[in-house]
Amino acid sequence: MDGGIVRSGLGRVVYALSADQLVELNPGSAWPTVPQDGPALFDEARIPIETYYK
């Protein structure tokens, strides 16, 4: 399960079609490619996380 869904507190997510099934039914509906960079600033980003879990 997606980490964002788990951390949101949702107990269950139900859906009818996967993204692959949707594209198969409607080939023009492919999700756009989203560029991703990172992780960035790891040393800075870890401070609040480590503080929270200590």
PQR file with spaces between the fields and no chain letter, atoms N, CA, C, O and H, PARSE charges and radii, in Angstrom:
ATOM       1  N    MET     1       0.847   -1.179    0.000 -0.4000 1.5000
ATOM       2  CA   MET     1       0.000    0.000    0.000 -0.0000 2.0000
ATOM       3  C    MET     1       0.889    1.238    0.000  0.5500 1.7000
ATOM       4  O    MET     1       1.963    1.235    0.602 -0.5500 1.4000
ATOM       5  N    ASP     2       0.460    2.259   -0.651 -0.4000 1.5000
ATOM       6  CA   ASP     2       1.196    3.506   -0.739 -0.0000 2.0000
ATOM       7  C    ASP     2       1.431    4.111    0.645  0.5500 1.7000
ATOM       8  O    ASP     2       0.509    4.174    1.458 -0.5500 1.4000
ATOM       9  H    ASP     2      -0.413    2.262   -1.140  0.4000 1.0000
ATOM      10  N    GLY     3       2.646    4.550    0.914 -0.4000 1.5000
ATOM      11  CA   GLY     3       2.987    5.119    2.217 -0.0000 2.0000
ATOM      12  C    GLY     3       2.128    6.309    2.598  0.5500 1.7000
ATOM      13  O    GLY     3       1.790    6.481    3.769 -0.5500 1.4000
ATOM      14  H    GLY     3       3.395    4.498    0.253  0.4000 1.0000
ATOM      15  N    GLY     4       1.774    7.129    1.628 -0.4000 1.5000
ATOM      16  CA   GLY     4       0.933    8.293    1.909 -0.0000 2.0000
ATOM      17  C    GLY     4      -0.450    7.888    2.391  0.5500 1.7000
ATOM      18  O    GLY     4      -1.022    8.534    3.269 -0.5500 1.4000
ATOM      19  H    GLY     4       2.049    6.990    0.677  0.4000 1.0000
ATOM      20  N    ILE     5      -0.986    6.820    1.819 -0.4000 1.5000
ATOM      21  CA   ILE     5      -2.300    6.333    2.244 -0.0000 2.0000
ATOM      22  C    ILE     5      -2.203    5.785    3.661  0.5500 1.7000
ATOM      23  O    ILE     5      -3.071    6.050    4.492 -0.5500 1.4000
ATOM      24  H    ILE     5      -0.521    6.295    1.105  0.4000 1.0000
ATOM      25  N    VAL     6      -1.152    5.024    3.938 -0.4000 1.5000
ATOM      26  CA   VAL     6      -0.982    4.453    5.275 -0.0000 2.0000
ATOM      27  C    VAL     6      -0.863    5.562    6.310  0.5500 1.7000
ATOM      28  O    VAL     6      -1.529    5.514    7.344 -0.5500 1.4000
ATOM      29  H    VAL     6      -0.447    4.808    3.262  0.4000 1.0000
ATOM      30  N    ARG     7      -0.029    6.557    6.048 -0.4000 1.5000
ATOM      31  CA   ARG     7       0.184    7.634    7.024 -0.0000 2.0000
ATOM      32  C    ARG     7      -1.019    8.554    7.165  0.5500 1.7000
ATOM      33  O    ARG     7      -1.130    9.271    8.160 -0.5500 1.4000
ATOM      34  H    ARG     7       0.512    6.596    5.208  0.4000 1.0000
ATOM      35  N    SER     8      -1.921    8.547    6.190 -0.4000 1.5000
ATOM      36  CA   SER     8      -3.106    9.401    6.289 -0.0000 2.0000
ATOM      37  C    SER     8      -4.096    8.874    7.316  0.5500 1.7000
ATOM      38  O    SER     8      -4.997    9.599    7.739 -0.5500 1.4000
ATOM      39  H    SER     8      -1.831    7.965    5.382  0.4000 1.0000
ATOM      40  N    GLY     9      -3.936    7.611    7.721 -0.4000 1.5000
ATOM      41  CA   GLY     9      -4.847    7.031    8.696 -0.0000 2.0000
ATOM      42  C    GLY     9      -6.031    6.307    8.071  0.5500 1.7000
ATOM      43  O    GLY     9      -6.898    5.806    8.786 -0.5500 1.4000
ATOM      44  H    GLY     9      -3.204    7.023    7.377  0.4000 1.0000
ATOM      45  N    LEU    10      -6.074    6.247    6.744 -0.4000 1.5000
ATOM      46  CA   LEU    10      -7.171    5.521    6.103 -0.0000 2.0000
ATOM      47  C    LEU    10      -7.008    4.033    6.392  0.5500 1.7000
ATOM      48  O    LEU    10      -5.924    3.479    6.213 -0.5500 1.4000
ATOM      49  H    LEU    10      -5.370    6.654    6.163  0.4000 1.0000
ATOM      50  N    GLY    11      -8.048    3.406    6.825 -0.4000 1.5000
ATOM      51  CA   GLY    11      -7.986    1.992    7.152 -0.0000 2.0000
ATOM      52  C    GLY    11      -8.116    1.091    5.946  0.5500 1.7000
ATOM      53  O    GLY    11      -7.637   -0.043    5.955 -0.5500 1.4000
ATOM      54  H    GLY    11      -8.929    3.856    6.970  0.4000 1.0000
ATOM      55  N    ARG    12      -8.760    1.590    4.909 -0.4000 1.5000
ATOM      56  CA   ARG    12      -9.004    0.744    3.737 -0.0000 2.0000
ATOM      57  C    ARG    12      -9.262    1.634    2.530  0.5500 1.7000
ATOM      58  O    ARG    12      -9.945    2.654    2.631 -0.5500 1.4000
ATOM      59  H    ARG    12      -9.150    2.511    4.902  0.4000 1.0000
ATOM      60  N    VAL    13      -8.715    1.242    1.400 -0.4000 1.5000
ATOM      61  CA   VAL    13      -8.955    1.943    0.141 -0.0000 2.0000
ATOM      62  C    VAL    13      -9.460    0.909   -0.861  0.5500 1.7000
ATOM      63  O    VAL    13      -8.822   -0.123   -1.070 -0.5500 1.4000
ATOM      64  H    VAL    13      -8.161    0.413    1.318  0.4000 1.0000
ATOM      65  N    VAL    14     -10.594    1.185   -1.473 -0.4000 1.5000
ATOM      66  CA   VAL    14     -11.187    0.275   -2.451 -0.0000 2.0000
ATOM      67  C    VAL    14     -11.288    1.026   -3.769  0.5500 1.7000
ATOM      68  O    VAL    14     -11.770    2.157   -3.818 -0.5500 1.4000
ATOM      69  H    VAL    14     -11.113    2.023   -1.303  0.4000 1.0000
ATOM      70  N    TYR    15     -10.826    0.381   -4.836 -0.4000 1.5000
ATOM      71  CA   TYR    15     -10.931    1.003   -6.152 -0.0000 2.0000
ATOM      72  C    TYR    15     -11.369   -0.041   -7.165  0.5500 1.7000
ATOM      73  O    TYR    15     -11.204   -1.240   -6.942 -0.5500 1.4000
ATOM      74  H    TYR    15     -10.434   -0.538   -4.796  0.4000 1.0000
ATOM      75  N    ALA    16     -11.927    0.416   -8.278 -0.4000 1.5000
ATOM      76  CA   ALA    16     -12.487   -0.487   -9.272 -0.0000 2.0000
ATOM      77  C    ALA    16     -11.477   -0.928  -10.322  0.5500 1.7000
ATOM      78  O    ALA    16     -11.510   -2.073  -10.774 -0.5500 1.4000
ATOM      79  H    ALA    16     -12.061    1.390   -8.460  0.4000 1.0000
ATOM      80  N    LEU    17     -10.581   -0.030  -10.713 -0.4000 1.5000
ATOM      81  CA   LEU    17      -9.617   -0.337  -11.767 -0.0000 2.0000
ATOM      82  C    LEU    17      -8.221    0.099  -11.350  0.5500 1.7000
ATOM      83  O    LEU    17      -8.054    1.126  -10.692 -0.5500 1.4000
ATOM      84  H    LEU    17     -10.553    0.899  -10.346  0.4000 1.0000
ATOM      85  N    SER    18      -7.222   -0.682  -11.732 -0.4000 1.5000
ATOM      86  CA   SER    18      -5.847   -0.236  -11.558 -0.0000 2.0000
ATOM      87  C    SER    18      -5.536    0.748  -12.679  0.5500 1.7000
ATOM      88  O    SER    18      -6.291    0.837  -13.647 -0.5500 1.4000
ATOM      89  H    SER    18      -7.357   -1.516  -12.266  0.4000 1.0000
ATOM      90  N    ALA    19      -4.455    1.475  -12.563 -0.4000 1.5000
ATOM      91  CA   ALA    19      -4.056    2.415  -13.616 -0.0000 2.0000
ATOM      92  C    ALA    19      -3.809    1.670  -14.926  0.5500 1.7000
ATOM      93  O    ALA    19      -4.175    2.157  -15.995 -0.5500 1.4000
ATOM      94  H    ALA    19      -3.842    1.402  -11.776  0.4000 1.0000
ATOM      95  N    ASP    20      -3.189    0.491  -14.849 -0.4000 1.5000
ATOM      96  CA   ASP    20      -2.938   -0.297  -16.066 -0.0000 2.0000
ATOM      97  C    ASP    20      -4.238   -0.730  -16.734  0.5500 1.7000
ATOM      98  O    ASP    20      -4.347   -0.704  -17.960 -0.5500 1.4000
ATOM      99  H    ASP    20      -2.891    0.094  -13.980  0.4000 1.0000
ATOM     100  N    GLN    21      -5.225   -1.129  -15.928 -0.4000 1.5000
ATOM     101  CA   GLN    21      -6.517   -1.532  -16.487 -0.0000 2.0000
ATOM     102  C    GLN    21      -7.227   -0.351  -17.140  0.5500 1.7000
ATOM     103  O    GLN    21      -7.859   -0.513  -18.184 -0.5500 1.4000
ATOM     104  H    GLN    21      -5.136   -1.150  -14.932  0.4000 1.0000
ATOM     105  N    LEU    22      -7.131    0.827  -16.543 -0.4000 1.5000
ATOM     106  CA   LEU    22      -7.749    2.015  -17.121 -0.0000 2.0000
ATOM     107  C    LEU    22      -7.128    2.339  -18.473  0.5500 1.7000
ATOM     108  O    LEU    22      -7.842    2.637  -19.431 -0.5500 1.4000
ATOM     109  H    LEU    22      -6.617    0.958  -15.696  0.4000 1.0000
ATOM     110  N    VAL    23      -5.806    2.283  -18.555 -0.4000 1.5000
ATOM     111  CA   VAL    23      -5.124    2.570  -19.818 -0.0000 2.0000
ATOM     112  C    VAL    23      -5.503    1.525  -20.869  0.5500 1.7000
ATOM     113  O    VAL    23      -5.664    1.856  -22.044 -0.5500 1.4000
ATOM     114  H    VAL    23      -5.226    2.041  -17.777  0.4000 1.0000
ATOM     115  N    GLU    24      -5.644    0.269  -20.448 -0.4000 1.5000
ATOM     116  CA   GLU    24      -6.037   -0.787  -21.380 -0.0000 2.0000
ATOM     117  C    GLU    24      -7.424   -0.514  -21.965  0.5500 1.7000
ATOM     118  O    GLU    24      -7.653   -0.744  -23.152 -0.5500 1.4000
ATOM     119  H    GLU    24      -5.514    0.001  -19.494  0.4000 1.0000
ATOM     120  N    LEU    25      -8.346   -0.026  -21.135 -0.4000 1.5000
ATOM     121  CA   LEU    25      -9.696    0.276  -21.603 -0.0000 2.0000
ATOM     122  C    LEU    25      -9.769    1.564  -22.412  0.5500 1.7000
ATOM     123  O    LEU    25     -10.608    1.696  -23.303 -0.5500 1.4000
ATOM     124  H    LEU    25      -8.159    0.161  -20.170  0.4000 1.0000
ATOM     125  N    ASN    26      -8.891    2.509  -22.104 -0.4000 1.5000
ATOM     126  CA   ASN    26      -8.877    3.808  -22.772 -0.0000 2.0000
ATOM     127  C    ASN    26      -7.426    4.191  -23.033  0.5500 1.7000
ATOM     128  O    ASN    26      -6.833    4.935  -22.251 -0.5500 1.4000
ATOM     129  H    ASN    26      -8.209    2.401  -21.381  0.4000 1.0000
ATOM     130  N    PRO    27      -6.839    3.684  -24.140 -0.5600 1.5000
ATOM     131  CA   PRO    27      -5.403    3.876  -24.384  0.2800 2.0000
ATOM     132  C    PRO    27      -4.939    5.330  -24.386  0.5500 1.7000
ATOM     133  O    PRO    27      -3.762    5.580  -24.127 -0.5500 1.4000
ATOM     134  N    GLY    28      -5.785    6.271  -24.657 -0.4000 1.5000
ATOM     135  CA   GLY    28      -5.387    7.673  -24.664 -0.0000 2.0000
ATOM     136  C    GLY    28      -5.339    8.294  -23.278  0.5500 1.7000
ATOM     137  O    GLY    28      -5.037    9.480  -23.146 -0.5500 1.4000
ATOM     138  H    GLY    28      -6.741    6.068  -24.867  0.4000 1.0000
ATOM     139  N    SER    29      -5.632    7.513  -22.239 -0.4000 1.5000
ATOM     140  CA   SER    29      -5.721    8.081  -20.902 -0.0000 2.0000
ATOM     141  C    SER    29      -4.473    7.849  -20.057  0.5500 1.7000
ATOM     142  O    SER    29      -4.533    7.958  -18.832 -0.5500 1.4000
ATOM     143  H    SER    29      -5.877    6.550  -22.346  0.4000 1.0000
ATOM     144  N    ALA    30      -3.352    7.533  -20.684 -0.4000 1.5000
ATOM     145  CA   ALA    30      -2.131    7.247  -19.920 -0.0000 2.0000
ATOM     146  C    ALA    30      -1.756    8.432  -19.036  0.5500 1.7000
ATOM     147  O    ALA    30      -1.908    9.591  -19.423 -0.5500 1.4000
ATOM     148  H    ALA    30      -3.303    7.445  -21.679  0.4000 1.0000
ATOM     149  N    TRP    31      -1.260    8.114  -17.835 -0.4000 1.5000
ATOM     150  CA   TRP    31      -0.838    9.171  -16.913 -0.0000 2.0000
ATOM     151  C    TRP    31       0.399    9.852  -17.463  0.5500 1.7000
ATOM     152  O    TRP    31       1.268    9.184  -18.023 -0.5500 1.4000
ATOM     153  H    TRP    31      -1.137    7.173  -17.520  0.4000 1.0000
ATOM     154  N    PRO    32       0.500   11.164  -17.320 -0.5600 1.5000
ATOM     155  CA   PRO    32       1.704   11.853  -17.803  0.2800 2.0000
ATOM     156  C    PRO    32       2.916   11.462  -16.949  0.5500 1.7000
ATOM     157  O    PRO    32       2.784   11.139  -15.768 -0.5500 1.4000
ATOM     158  N    THR    33       4.078   11.498  -17.564 -0.4000 1.5000
ATOM     159  CA   THR    33       5.315   11.238  -16.840 -0.0000 2.0000
ATOM     160  C    THR    33       5.639   12.455  -15.991  0.5500 1.7000
ATOM     161  O    THR    33       5.652   13.580  -16.492 -0.5500 1.4000
ATOM     162  H    THR    33       4.186   11.760  -18.523  0.4000 1.0000
ATOM     163  N    VAL    34       5.896   12.242  -14.730 -0.4000 1.5000
ATOM     164  CA   VAL    34       6.218   13.326  -13.812 -0.0000 2.0000
ATOM     165  C    VAL    34       7.677   13.187  -13.410  0.5500 1.7000
ATOM     166  O    VAL    34       8.052   12.174  -12.819 -0.5500 1.4000
ATOM     167  H    VAL    34       5.885   11.329  -14.322  0.4000 1.0000
ATOM     168  N    PRO    35       8.516   14.181  -13.714 -0.5600 1.5000
ATOM     169  CA   PRO    35       9.920   14.073  -13.332  0.2800 2.0000
ATOM     170  C    PRO    35      10.081   14.083  -11.818  0.5500 1.7000
ATOM     171  O    PRO    35       9.376   14.799  -11.107 -0.5500 1.4000
ATOM     172  N    GLN    36      11.012   13.283  -11.345 -0.4000 1.5000
ATOM     173  CA   GLN    36      11.279   13.217   -9.917 -0.0000 2.0000
ATOM     174  C    GLN    36      12.765   13.431   -9.673  0.5500 1.7000
ATOM     175  O    GLN    36      13.603   12.845  -10.359 -0.5500 1.4000
ATOM     176  H    GLN    36      11.584   12.701  -11.923  0.4000 1.0000
ATOM     177  N    ASP    37      13.082   14.252   -8.716 -0.4000 1.5000
ATOM     178  CA   ASP    37      14.457   14.499   -8.300 -0.0000 2.0000
ATOM     179  C    ASP    37      14.549   14.219   -6.816  0.5500 1.7000
ATOM     180  O    ASP    37      13.632   14.526   -6.054 -0.5500 1.4000
ATOM     181  H    ASP    37      12.401   14.727   -8.159  0.4000 1.0000
ATOM     182  N    GLY    38      15.644   13.643   -6.419 -0.4000 1.5000
ATOM     183  CA   GLY    38      15.818   13.463   -4.982 -0.0000 2.0000
ATOM     184  C    GLY    38      16.239   12.060   -4.646  0.5500 1.7000
ATOM     185  O    GLY    38      16.358   11.220   -5.538 -0.5500 1.4000
ATOM     186  H    GLY    38      16.389   13.393   -7.037  0.4000 1.0000
ATOM     187  N    PRO    39      16.457   11.796   -3.432 -0.5600 1.5000
ATOM     188  CA   PRO    39      16.242   12.712   -2.327  0.2800 2.0000
ATOM     189  C    PRO    39      17.237   13.872   -2.349  0.5500 1.7000
ATOM     190  O    PRO    39      18.384   13.719   -2.767 -0.5500 1.4000
ATOM     191  N    ALA    40      16.783   15.001   -1.902 -0.4000 1.5000
ATOM     192  CA   ALA    40      17.611   16.199   -1.844 -0.0000 2.0000
ATOM     193  C    ALA    40      17.671   16.684   -0.399  0.5500 1.7000
ATOM     194  O    ALA    40      16.715   16.508    0.356 -0.5500 1.4000
ATOM     195  H    ALA    40      15.850   15.125   -1.563  0.4000 1.0000
ATOM     196  N    LEU    41      18.756   17.277   -0.024 -0.4000 1.5000
ATOM     197  CA   LEU    41      18.939   17.842    1.317 -0.0000 2.0000
ATOM     198  C    LEU    41      18.671   16.802    2.405  0.5500 1.7000
ATOM     199  O    LEU    41      18.010   17.093    3.402 -0.5500 1.4000
ATOM     200  H    LEU    41      19.533   17.421   -0.637  0.4000 1.0000
ATOM     201  N    PHE    42      19.190   15.583    2.204 -0.4000 1.5000
ATOM     202  CA   PHE    42      18.931   14.490    3.136 -0.0000 2.0000
ATOM     203  C    PHE    42      19.330   14.849    4.565  0.5500 1.7000
ATOM     204  O    PHE    42      18.565   14.601    5.496 -0.5500 1.4000
ATOM     205  H    PHE    42      19.727   15.347    1.394  0.4000 1.0000
ATOM     206  N    ASP    43      20.507   15.423    4.751 -0.4000 1.5000
ATOM     207  CA   ASP    43      20.966   15.750    6.107 -0.0000 2.0000
ATOM     208  C    ASP    43      20.016   16.713    6.808  0.5500 1.7000
ATOM     209  O    ASP    43      19.785   16.586    8.011 -0.5500 1.4000
ATOM     210  H    ASP    43      21.129   15.625    3.994  0.4000 1.0000
ATOM     211  N    GLU    44      19.465   17.668    6.075 -0.4000 1.5000
ATOM     212  CA   GLU    44      18.539   18.625    6.660 -0.0000 2.0000
ATOM     213  C    GLU    44      17.154   18.000    6.889  0.5500 1.7000
ATOM     214  O    GLU    44      16.508   18.257    7.906 -0.5500 1.4000
ATOM     215  H    GLU    44      19.653   17.771    5.098  0.4000 1.0000
ATOM     216  N    ALA    45      16.713   17.185    5.938 -0.4000 1.5000
ATOM     217  CA   ALA    45      15.376   16.604    6.007 -0.0000 2.0000
ATOM     218  C    ALA    45      15.262   15.543    7.098  0.5500 1.7000
ATOM     219  O    ALA    45      14.171   15.326    7.626 -0.5500 1.4000
ATOM     220  H    ALA    45      17.238   16.976    5.113  0.4000 1.0000
ATOM     221  N    ARG    46      16.353   14.883    7.445 -0.4000 1.5000
ATOM     222  CA   ARG    46      16.290   13.810    8.430 -0.0000 2.0000
ATOM     223  C    ARG    46      16.145   14.315    9.866  0.5500 1.7000
ATOM     224  O    ARG    46      15.706   13.565   10.738 -0.5500 1.4000
ATOM     225  H    ARG    46      17.239   15.059    7.016  0.4000 1.0000
ATOM     226  N    ILE    47      16.507   15.575   10.124 -0.4000 1.5000
ATOM     227  CA   ILE    47      16.499   16.109   11.495 -0.0000 2.0000
ATOM     228  C    ILE    47      15.109   16.026   12.138  0.5500 1.7000
ATOM     229  O    ILE    47      14.999   15.462   13.227 -0.5500 1.4000
ATOM     230  H    ILE    47      16.863   16.184    9.416  0.4000 1.0000
ATOM     231  N    PRO    48      14.040   16.559   11.521 -0.5600 1.5000
ATOM     232  CA   PRO    48      12.734   16.466   12.193  0.2800 2.0000
ATOM     233  C    PRO    48      12.233   15.032   12.316  0.5500 1.7000
ATOM     234  O    PRO    48      11.543   14.701   13.281 -0.5500 1.4000
ATOM     235  N    ILE    49      12.567   14.181   11.359 -0.4000 1.5000
ATOM     236  CA   ILE    49      12.134   12.788   11.421 -0.0000 2.0000
ATOM     237  C    ILE    49      12.831   12.065   12.566  0.5500 1.7000
ATOM     238  O    ILE    49      12.190   11.378   13.361 -0.5500 1.4000
ATOM     239  H    ILE    49      13.128   14.449   10.575  0.4000 1.0000
ATOM     240  N    GLU    50      14.155   12.228   12.642 -0.4000 1.5000
ATOM     241  CA   GLU    50      14.889   11.571   13.717 -0.0000 2.0000
ATOM     242  C    GLU    50      14.462   12.108   15.088  0.5500 1.7000
ATOM     243  O    GLU    50      14.374   11.355   16.058 -0.5500 1.4000
ATOM     244  H    GLU    50      14.675   12.786   11.995  0.4000 1.0000
ATOM     245  N    THR    51      14.202   13.406   15.158 -0.4000 1.5000
ATOM     246  CA   THR    51      13.766   14.000   16.426 -0.0000 2.0000
ATOM     247  C    THR    51      12.412   13.420   16.845  0.5500 1.7000
ATOM     248  O    THR    51      12.201   13.126   18.022 -0.5500 1.4000
ATOM     249  H    THR    51      14.273   14.018   14.370  0.4000 1.0000
ATOM     250  N    TYR    52      11.514   13.260   15.904 -0.4000 1.5000
ATOM     251  CA   TYR    52      10.174   12.741   16.196 -0.0000 2.0000
ATOM     252  C    TYR    52      10.233   11.302   16.715  0.5500 1.7000
ATOM     253  O    TYR    52       9.536   10.954   17.668 -0.5500 1.4000
ATOM     254  H    TYR    52      11.686   13.499   14.949  0.4000 1.0000
ATOM     255  N    TYR    53      11.068   10.469   16.086 -0.4000 1.5000
ATOM     256  CA   TYR    53      11.104    9.056   16.438 -0.0000 2.0000
ATOM     257  C    TYR    53      12.039    8.698   17.577  0.5500 1.7000
ATOM     258  O    TYR    53      12.154    7.523   17.926 -0.5500 1.4000
ATOM     259  H    TYR    53      11.634   10.752   15.312  0.4000 1.0000
ATOM     260  N    LYS    54      12.704    9.668   18.162 -0.4000 1.5000
ATOM     261  CA   LYS    54      13.592    9.376   19.307 -0.0000 2.0000
ATOM     262  C    LYS    54      12.865    9.503   20.607  0.5500 1.7000
ATOM     263  O    LYS    54      13.454    9.294   21.667 -0.5500 1.4000
ATOM     264  H    LYS    54      12.611   10.622   17.879  0.4000 1.0000
